Amino acid sequence: MTLFVGTSGWQYKDWRGVLYPADCPVRLWLEEYAERFATVEINNAFYRLPTRENFEAWRKRVPPDFVVGVKASRYLTHIKRLRDPGEPVHRLMTHAAGLGDRLGPVLLQLPPTLRADPGLLDACLACFPRGTRVAVEPRHDSWWTESVRQVLESRGAALCWADIQARPMTPLWRTTDWGYVRFHEGRAQPWPRYGRQSLTTWVHRITDTWTDDHDVHAYFNNDPGGAAVEDAVLFAGVARKAGLRVTRVPMGVPPPERIRGWGRVPTP
């Protein structure tokens, strides 16, 4: 199994001195991030879909082994609410194609007010090009039905396992041969950090569900104060101790005065 560990986004001012040296200009933050992590989830695409040229430029700035997850535009998920998905999905995938072989999973995070509609979800998933990895994060309890699970399985889409306050907000369904996990907010101090015990439990859930020939993507969305960076490092360490192959993460949190190029844990 390969566990891809990263964060949801990389452009956070309060990560200066946590992930980015104090003297590193913002225009180089992606390069800095990609030197330390091997994957990121682009969540600002949710608010405004980047142009294909933006995606192409990002591709040129990251190394060949870098994987980019893309959160789908809110136009598809929150404004259209999955209705008439053909044009929004086509536009999303045409733009994201600029990433080339760096493109990883696409995340559909559904509105918390959107109730279950298996037919609507099926029609939306059918619009994605064959071979696209799509993860779905429903946020209304009505979605936890066998018919919804069957739609995900038949379309080869992953149910996104979401954590809030150190507990799963979704059933732990395995609906395809790869996984997607999002960490939104932990219960440890300082807020919104995760504790070692909570992350160890998540590693056990992953190893109990997927086998050696599967991939799992795990992204930390608890960005305030650099918590996502620190928790990603901790999570990767716990996973390695459990015998998982984990993509690169930083060795630790650098003090603000450290220069560009501080160390990272190499990929085993």
C-alpha positions as a LaTeX table, in Angstrom:
\begin{tabular}{lrrr}
\hline
Residue & $x$ (\AA) & $y$ (\AA) & $z$ (\AA) \\
\hline
Met1 & 0.00 & 0.00 & 0.00 \\
Thr2 & 1.10 & 3.55 & $-0.73$ \\
Leu3 & $-0.25$ & 6.19 & 1.62 \\
Phe4 & $-0.19$ & 9.64 & 0.01 \\
Val5 & $-0.03$ & 12.21 & 2.82 \\
Gly6 & $-0.47$ & 15.93 & 2.27 \\
Thr7 & $-2.53$ & 18.97 & 3.13 \\
Ser8 & $-5.57$ & 20.72 & 1.67 \\
Gly9 & $-3.89$ & 23.69 & 0.03 \\
Trp10 & $-0.47$ & 25.23 & 0.56 \\
Gln11 & $-0.99$ & 29.03 & 0.53 \\
Tyr12 & $-1.50$ & 29.92 & 4.19 \\
Lys13 & 0.23 & 32.96 & 5.66 \\
Asp14 & 0.55 & 31.42 & 9.11 \\
Trp15 & 2.61 & 28.57 & 7.67 \\
Arg16 & 5.52 & 30.96 & 7.32 \\
Gly17 & 7.98 & 29.79 & 9.93 \\
Val18 & 6.19 & 26.44 & 10.19 \\
Leu19 & 6.59 & 24.96 & 6.72 \\
Tyr20 & 8.14 & 27.91 & 4.87 \\
Pro21 & 11.29 & 29.73 & 5.99 \\
Ala22 & 10.65 & 33.33 & 7.00 \\
Asp23 & 12.66 & 34.69 & 4.08 \\
Cys24 & 10.99 & 32.57 & 1.39 \\
Pro25 & 8.82 & 34.64 & $-1.00$ \\
Val26 & 5.21 & 33.54 & $-1.47$ \\
Arg27 & 5.81 & 32.93 & $-5.19$ \\
Leu28 & 8.10 & 30.01 & $-4.27$ \\
Trp29 & 5.83 & 28.37 & $-1.72$ \\
Leu30 & 4.60 & 25.68 & $-4.11$ \\
Glu31 & 8.17 & 24.63 & $-4.87$ \\
Glu32 & 8.93 & 24.59 & $-1.15$ \\
Tyr33 & 5.83 & 22.53 & $-0.46$ \\
Ala34 & 6.54 & 20.04 & $-3.26$ \\
Glu35 & 10.07 & 19.53 & $-1.98$ \\
Arg36 & 8.70 & 18.38 & 1.36 \\
Phe37 & 5.42 & 16.69 & 0.40 \\
Ala38 & 4.56 & 14.50 & $-2.60$ \\
Thr39 & 0.87 & 15.42 & $-2.82$ \\
Val40 & $-1.55$ & 18.27 & $-2.22$ \\
Glu41 & $-5.28$ & 18.76 & $-2.48$ \\
Ile42 & $-6.08$ & 21.99 & $-4.35$ \\
Asn43 & $-9.13$ & 23.21 & $-2.48$ \\
Asn44 & $-9.22$ & 26.77 & $-3.80$ \\
Ala45 & $-10.56$ & 25.29 & $-7.05$ \\
Phe46 & $-13.81$ & 24.95 & $-5.11$ \\
Tyr47 & $-14.22$ & 28.73 & $-4.93$ \\
Arg48 & $-12.94$ & 29.61 & $-8.38$ \\
Leu49 & $-11.95$ & 27.05 & $-10.97$ \\
Pro50 & $-8.39$ & 27.80 & $-12.14$ \\
Thr51 & $-7.76$ & 28.07 & $-15.86$ \\
Arg52 & $-6.09$ & 25.27 & $-17.75$ \\
Glu53 & $-3.06$ & 27.56 & $-17.99$ \\
Asn54 & $-2.95$ & 27.76 & $-14.18$ \\
Phe55 & $-2.97$ & 24.00 & $-13.92$ \\
Glu56 & $-0.28$ & 23.73 & $-16.61$ \\
Ala57 & 1.90 & 26.21 & $-14.74$ \\
Trp58 & 1.54 & 24.25 & $-11.49$ \\
Arg59 & 2.53 & 21.07 & $-13.30$ \\
Lys60 & 5.77 & 22.65 & $-14.45$ \\
Arg61 & 6.61 & 23.76 & $-10.90$ \\
Val62 & 6.36 & 20.38 & $-9.17$ \\
Pro63 & 8.52 & 17.24 & $-9.51$ \\
Pro64 & 7.51 & 14.24 & $-11.65$ \\
Asp65 & 6.36 & 12.17 & $-8.66$ \\
Phe66 & 4.01 & 14.86 & $-7.33$ \\
Val67 & 0.26 & 14.09 & $-7.20$ \\
Val68 & $-2.40$ & 16.82 & $-7.19$ \\
Gly69 & $-5.90$ & 16.16 & $-5.90$ \\
Val70 & $-8.50$ & 18.68 & $-7.13$ \\
Lys71 & $-11.60$ & 19.73 & $-5.23$ \\
Ala72 & $-14.42$ & 20.24 & $-7.71$ \\
Ser73 & $-15.88$ & 23.70 & $-8.23$ \\
Arg74 & $-18.80$ & 24.72 & $-6.05$ \\
Tyr75 & $-20.64$ & 25.56 & $-9.26$ \\
Leu76 & $-21.08$ & 21.83 & $-9.81$ \\
Thr77 & $-21.67$ & 20.77 & $-6.21$ \\
His78 & $-23.29$ & 23.73 & $-4.46$ \\
Ile79 & $-24.89$ & 25.90 & $-7.14$ \\
Lys80 & $-26.02$ & 23.24 & $-9.61$ \\
Arg81 & $-26.23$ & 20.70 & $-6.74$ \\
Leu82 & $-25.16$ & 17.97 & $-9.20$ \\
Arg83 & $-27.97$ & 18.80 & $-11.63$ \\
Asp84 & $-27.11$ & 19.05 & $-15.34$ \\
Pro85 & $-23.56$ & 17.94 & $-14.61$ \\
Gly86 & $-22.31$ & 17.46 & $-18.15$ \\
Glu87 & $-20.96$ & 20.96 & $-18.85$ \\
Pro88 & $-19.51$ & 21.65 & $-15.37$ \\
Val89 & $-17.74$ & 18.28 & $-15.26$ \\
His90 & $-16.38$ & 18.75 & $-18.79$ \\
Arg91 & $-15.08$ & 22.22 & $-17.91$ \\
Leu92 & $-13.53$ & 20.98 & $-14.67$ \\
Met93 & $-11.75$ & 18.08 & $-16.33$ \\
Thr94 & $-10.68$ & 20.11 & $-19.38$ \\
His95 & $-9.02$ & 22.63 & $-17.10$ \\
Ala96 & $-7.53$ & 20.04 & $-14.70$ \\
Ala97 & $-6.09$ & 18.15 & $-17.67$ \\
Gly98 & $-3.40$ & 20.83 & $-17.65$ \\
Leu99 & $-1.84$ & 18.89 & $-14.77$ \\
Gly100 & $-1.13$ & 15.98 & $-17.13$ \\
Asp101 & 0.24 & 12.98 & $-15.26$ \\
Arg102 & 0.32 & 14.96 & $-11.99$ \\
Leu103 & $-3.50$ & 14.83 & $-11.76$ \\
Gly104 & $-4.73$ & 12.68 & $-8.89$ \\
Pro105 & $-8.25$ & 12.20 & $-7.50$ \\
Val106 & $-11.08$ & 14.68 & $-7.94$ \\
Leu107 & $-13.10$ & 15.43 & $-4.80$ \\
Leu108 & $-16.84$ & 16.12 & $-4.87$ \\
Gln109 & $-17.71$ & 17.66 & $-1.50$ \\
Leu110 & $-21.50$ & 17.87 & $-1.35$ \\
Pro111 & $-23.45$ & 20.60 & 0.47 \\
Pro112 & $-24.61$ & 19.67 & 3.97 \\
Thr113 & $-28.19$ & 20.50 & 2.91 \\
Leu114 & $-28.15$ & 18.21 & $-0.13$ \\
Arg115 & $-30.17$ & 15.11 & 0.69 \\
Ala116 & $-29.45$ & 11.74 & $-0.85$ \\
Asp117 & $-30.32$ & 11.25 & $-4.50$ \\
Pro118 & $-28.57$ & 8.14 & $-5.85$ \\
Gly119 & $-29.78$ & 8.78 & $-9.39$ \\
Leu120 & $-28.43$ & 12.32 & $-9.39$ \\
Leu121 & $-25.06$ & 11.13 & $-8.08$ \\
Asp122 & $-24.92$ & 8.33 & $-10.64$ \\
Ala123 & $-25.61$ & 10.72 & $-13.51$ \\
Cys124 & $-22.88$ & 13.07 & $-12.30$ \\
Leu125 & $-20.27$ & 10.33 & $-11.90$ \\
Ala126 & $-21.11$ & 9.05 & $-15.37$ \\
Cys127 & $-19.91$ & 12.36 & $-16.84$ \\
Phe128 & $-16.31$ & 11.93 & $-15.71$ \\
Pro129 & $-13.83$ & 10.52 & $-18.22$ \\
Arg130 & $-13.12$ & 6.83 & $-17.83$ \\
Gly131 & $-10.23$ & 6.24 & $-15.46$ \\
Thr132 & $-10.76$ & 9.41 & $-13.43$ \\
Arg133 & $-10.51$ & 8.81 & $-9.72$ \\
Val134 & $-13.46$ & 10.54 & $-8.07$ \\
Ala135 & $-14.00$ & 10.73 & $-4.30$ \\
Val136 & $-17.37$ & 11.81 & $-2.93$ \\
Glu137 & $-17.83$ & 13.50 & 0.45 \\
Pro138 & $-21.56$ & 13.64 & 1.29 \\
Arg139 & $-22.46$ & 15.67 & 4.37 \\
His140 & $-26.09$ & 14.73 & 5.02 \\
Asp141 & $-26.94$ & 11.55 & 6.92 \\
Ser142 & $-29.54$ & 10.53 & 4.34 \\
Trp143 & $-26.73$ & 9.39 & 2.04 \\
Trp144 & $-25.81$ & 6.37 & 4.17 \\
Thr145 & $-27.92$ & 3.82 & 2.29 \\
Glu146 & $-27.16$ & 0.66 & 0.36 \\
Ser147 & $-28.36$ & 2.24 & $-2.89$ \\
Val148 & $-25.81$ & 5.06 & $-2.54$ \\
Arg149 & $-23.08$ & 2.56 & $-1.78$ \\
Gln150 & $-24.00$ & 0.60 & $-4.90$ \\
Val151 & $-23.73$ & 3.73 & $-7.05$ \\
Leu152 & $-20.24$ & 4.44 & $-5.73$ \\
Glu153 & $-19.15$ & 0.85 & $-6.25$ \\
Ser154 & $-20.58$ & 0.60 & $-9.75$ \\
Arg155 & $-18.86$ & 3.83 & $-10.82$ \\
Gly156 & $-15.56$ & 3.01 & $-9.12$ \\
Ala157 & $-15.81$ & 6.11 & $-6.93$ \\
Ala158 & $-14.44$ & 6.31 & $-3.41$ \\
Leu159 & $-16.47$ & 7.36 & $-0.42$ \\
Cys160 & $-14.37$ & 10.07 & 1.21 \\
Trp161 & $-13.81$ & 9.19 & 4.85 \\
Ala162 & $-14.17$ & 12.52 & 6.68 \\
Asp163 & $-13.07$ & 13.19 & 10.26 \\
Ile164 & $-14.30$ & 16.02 & 12.46 \\
Gln165 & $-13.42$ & 16.23 & 16.13 \\
Ala166 & $-11.44$ & 12.99 & 15.89 \\
Arg167 & $-14.37$ & 10.83 & 14.83 \\
Pro168 & $-15.64$ & 9.56 & 11.46 \\
Met169 & $-18.48$ & 11.56 & 9.94 \\
Thr170 & $-19.15$ & 8.89 & 7.31 \\
Pro171 & $-19.55$ & 5.12 & 7.26 \\
Leu172 & $-16.23$ & 3.40 & 6.69 \\
Trp173 & $-17.27$ & 1.90 & 3.37 \\
Arg174 & $-14.67$ & 0.65 & 0.94 \\
Thr175 & $-16.33$ & 1.24 & $-2.42$ \\
Thr176 & $-13.32$ & 0.89 & $-4.73$ \\
Asp177 & $-9.70$ & $-0.24$ & $-4.72$ \\
Trp178 & $-8.29$ & 3.07 & $-3.46$ \\
Gly179 & $-9.14$ & 5.35 & $-0.57$ \\
Tyr180 & $-9.50$ & 9.02 & 0.30 \\
Val181 & $-9.43$ & 10.45 & 3.84 \\
Arg182 & $-9.87$ & 14.09 & 4.95 \\
Phe183 & $-9.02$ & 15.39 & 8.41 \\
His184 & $-10.96$ & 18.58 & 9.18 \\
Glu185 & $-10.53$ & 19.26 & 12.90 \\
Gly186 & $-8.92$ & 17.38 & 15.78 \\
Arg187 & $-9.55$ & 17.49 & 19.51 \\
Ala188 & $-5.98$ & 17.90 & 20.73 \\
Gln189 & $-4.32$ & 21.10 & 21.90 \\
Pro190 & $-3.59$ & 23.56 & 20.51 \\
Trp191 & $-6.74$ & 23.65 & 18.35 \\
Pro192 & $-7.26$ & 22.19 & 15.76 \\
Arg193 & $-4.50$ & 19.59 & 16.21 \\
Tyr194 & $-4.95$ & 15.81 & 16.21 \\
Gly195 & $-3.48$ & 13.60 & 18.90 \\
Arg196 & $-1.31$ & 10.56 & 18.33 \\
Gln197 & $-3.97$ & 8.16 & 19.59 \\
Ser198 & $-6.57$ & 9.48 & 17.14 \\
Leu199 & $-4.18$ & 9.25 & 14.20 \\
Thr200 & $-3.11$ & 5.76 & 15.24 \\
Thr201 & $-6.75$ & 4.69 & 15.16 \\
Trp202 & $-7.04$ & 6.05 & 11.63 \\
Val203 & $-3.96$ & 4.13 & 10.52 \\
His204 & $-5.57$ & 0.94 & 11.87 \\
Arg205 & $-8.78$ & 1.70 & 9.97 \\
Ile206 & $-6.81$ & 2.09 & 6.77 \\
Thr207 & $-4.74$ & $-1.07$ & 7.20 \\
Asp208 & $-7.86$ & $-3.05$ & 8.13 \\
Thr209 & $-9.57$ & $-1.93$ & 4.90 \\
Trp210 & $-6.99$ & $-1.81$ & 2.12 \\
Thr211 & $-4.23$ & $-4.20$ & 1.15 \\
Asp212 & $-0.69$ & $-3.84$ & $-0.16$ \\
Asp213 & $-1.66$ & $-3.21$ & $-3.79$ \\
His214 & $-3.98$ & $-0.28$ & $-2.99$ \\
Asp215 & $-3.42$ & 3.48 & $-2.69$ \\
Val216 & $-4.91$ & 5.75 & $-0.04$ \\
His217 & $-4.84$ & 9.56 & $-0.13$ \\
Ala218 & $-4.96$ & 11.41 & 3.20 \\
Tyr219 & $-5.22$ & 15.20 & 3.38 \\
Phe220 & $-5.24$ & 17.44 & 6.43 \\
Asn221 & $-7.63$ & 20.38 & 6.14 \\
Asn222 & $-7.00$ & 21.78 & 9.65 \\
Asp223 & $-4.72$ & 24.52 & 8.37 \\
Pro224 & $-4.80$ & 27.19 & 11.18 \\
Gly225 & $-1.45$ & 27.68 & 12.84 \\
Gly226 & 0.21 & 25.05 & 10.70 \\
Ala227 & $-1.69$ & 22.24 & 12.44 \\
Ala228 & $-2.19$ & 20.43 & 9.12 \\
Val229 & 1.55 & 20.30 & 8.48 \\
Glu230 & 2.39 & 19.05 & 11.95 \\
Asp231 & $-0.39$ & 16.46 & 11.95 \\
Ala232 & 0.59 & 15.20 & 8.49 \\
Val233 & 4.12 & 14.62 & 9.78 \\
Leu234 & 2.82 & 12.83 & 12.87 \\
Phe235 & 0.38 & 10.73 & 10.87 \\
Ala236 & 3.08 & 9.68 & 8.41 \\
Gly237 & 5.34 & 8.63 & 11.26 \\
Val238 & 2.63 & 6.50 & 12.85 \\
Ala239 & 1.83 & 4.91 & 9.48 \\
Arg240 & 5.48 & 4.06 & 8.80 \\
Lys241 & 5.76 & 2.39 & 12.18 \\
Ala242 & 2.74 & 0.29 & 11.17 \\
Gly243 & 4.65 & $-0.87$ & 8.11 \\
Leu244 & 3.00 & 1.32 & 5.46 \\
Arg245 & 4.84 & 2.87 & 2.56 \\
Val246 & 4.29 & 6.61 & 2.93 \\
Thr247 & 5.13 & 9.43 & 0.54 \\
Arg248 & 7.62 & 12.03 & 1.71 \\
Val249 & 6.80 & 14.47 & 4.48 \\
Pro250 & 8.92 & 17.09 & 6.28 \\
Met251 & 11.19 & 15.88 & 9.05 \\
Gly252 & 9.68 & 18.32 & 11.46 \\
Val253 & 8.69 & 21.93 & 12.02 \\
Pro254 & 11.55 & 24.37 & 11.31 \\
Pro255 & 12.15 & 27.49 & 13.37 \\
Pro256 & 11.50 & 30.70 & 11.42 \\
Glu257 & 15.19 & 31.45 & 10.94 \\
Arg258 & 15.94 & 28.20 & 9.07 \\
Ile259 & 17.01 & 28.65 & 5.48 \\
Arg260 & 15.44 & 27.24 & 2.35 \\
Gly261 & 16.07 & 23.54 & 1.84 \\
Trp262 & 15.62 & 22.15 & 5.38 \\
Gly263 & 15.42 & 18.40 & 5.51 \\
Arg264 & 12.68 & 15.93 & 4.79 \\
Val265 & 12.09 & 12.27 & 5.44 \\
Pro266 & 12.95 & 10.44 & 2.24 \\
Thr267 & 10.50 & 8.10 & 0.58 \\
Pro268 & 11.41 & 4.54 & 1.64 \\
\hline
\end{tabular}
